[in-house]
Amino acid sequence: MEDAAEFFDYQIMKPENSIPTAHDKLLFTPGPLTTSLSVKQAMLHDAGSWHYEFNAVVHQVRKQLLAVAGLSREAGYEAILLQGSGTFGMEAVFATCVPPQGKVAVMANGAYGERMVQMLRLARIDHVVLRTSEDTPNDPTALDCLLMEDPAVTHVAAVHCETTTGILNPITALGQVARRHQRSFIVDAMSTFGAVPVDFAEAGIDFLISSPNKCLEGVPGFSFVIARRAALLACEGYARSLSLDLLGQWKGFEKNAQFRFTPPTHSILALAQALCELEQEGGVAERAGRYRRNQAVLVAGMEALGFEVYLDASVQSFIITSFHCPDDPGFTFEEFYRCLSNRGFIIYPGKISQANLFRIGSIGRIFEADMRALLAAVAETLKEMQLGEAGTGA
Ligand SMILES: *Cc1c(COP(=O)(O)O)cnc(C)c1O
């Protein structure tokens, strides 16, 4: 490979002998994702962070995010943008909303649930973890028992789609349990917001965290939190951090429509465009339909090539799918990945301890035709690696 010309996407750090590509490789990942050309072009501007034209975009984006959730300010909800990736938004909710004597019950069945536990530990916030295995959804009955026995618990936190595996958790059922016990409910909807509809009122959600670079098909740079206003205002005086103080951030927007600290101007312009394109596509239901078709084509094609899906179909989301690596000793993920990358397709490694998996996402500006192109590349790669059919069935 060393002397051969390589196809390389980026202008920066380009090897001497590389051949420019017509377009970027397609990302079959959990985000950042393939975005439309128009979303990328929206970033070709220098926006003044205090300028009223930029503030108007911020205002519009906040309003549109609520609309995507089926909510509005009039209905008592607020959208707060916060610099940093999704993790920062998650950490901001804990840092802002849990009272000094508060305690959080974390529903965990993957890396993102475990990440919440780590945040709570570092913030020295009391917590308890209800774990299920990585292929099993959170258990609302176990939560019910816990809340009955432990009156100290003030908040329940859960992950909608555990992107670790692609499993979908029953957030509506969990939220109803939390509400029955009058506890606050926090949802990490990072990898679902914009494609998997959520009924805030029915699920009793107080704080939902997501990011622009997943189902909304924007680019990274900030996260956002959708909060029930009454729940947000009740957090006065709890903040454990200055930059991660969500209530402070919200007050900043209220005061002068501005971020308190330098905003990711380009990423916000990109999200404004991406939100227009979500509406053009027909909204959340239509986007869900496209992702669902993408995932169905992917699974049918991969199974025809001999690959086995890790999760049971009843708990599998249409966001990202985990596949078992072939048993064949000739298979290494690194080589498989490299071969697919050379054909213009980027997949994702596995992330769990219990099984040897890799992941393929079905979200972003990708369509059925792209899934079929990926499947053709996988078939060619199996031949190139002399693996025949993946044959992981038994
Ligand atoms: C992507 C993601 C996050 C946030 O990850 P960042 O790398 O901080 O953007 C959190 N939770 C879930 C479920 C995710 O999919």
The ligand as a Tripos MOL2 file, in Angstrom:
@<TRIPOS>MOLECULE
LIG
   15    15     1     0     0
SMALL
NO_CHARGES

@<TRIPOS>ATOM
      1 C1        -23.4340   10.4770   20.5130 C.3       1 LIG1
      2 C2        -24.0060   10.1770   21.8220 C.ar      1 LIG1
      3 C3        -23.6820   10.9260   22.9760 C.ar      1 LIG1
      4 C4        -22.7440   12.0970   22.9900 C.3       1 LIG1
      5 O1        -21.5270   11.8440   22.5120 O.3       1 LIG1
      6 P1        -20.5660   13.0510   22.1420 P.3       1 LIG1
      7 O2        -19.3760   12.3520   21.5830 O.co2     1 LIG1
      8 O3        -20.2790   13.8080   23.3540 O.co2     1 LIG1
      9 O4        -21.2980   13.8890   21.1290 O.co2     1 LIG1
     10 C5        -24.3270   10.6280   24.1540 C.ar      1 LIG1
     11 N1        -25.2280    9.6470   24.2210 N.ar      1 LIG1
     12 C6        -25.5750    8.9090   23.1530 C.ar      1 LIG1
     13 C7        -26.6090    7.8420   23.3080 C.3       1 LIG1
     14 C8        -24.9680    9.1380   21.9190 C.ar      1 LIG1
     15 O5        -25.3180    8.4090   20.8570 O.3       1 LIG1
@<TRIPOS>BOND
     1     1     2 1
     2     2     3 ar
     3     2    14 ar
     4     3     4 1
     5     3    10 ar
     6     4     5 1
     7     5     6 1
     8     6     7 2
     9     6     8 1
    10     6     9 1
    11    10    11 ar
    12    11    12 ar
    13    12    13 1
    14    12    14 ar
    15    14    15 1
@<TRIPOS>SUBSTRUCTURE
     1 LIG1         1 GROUP 0 **** ****
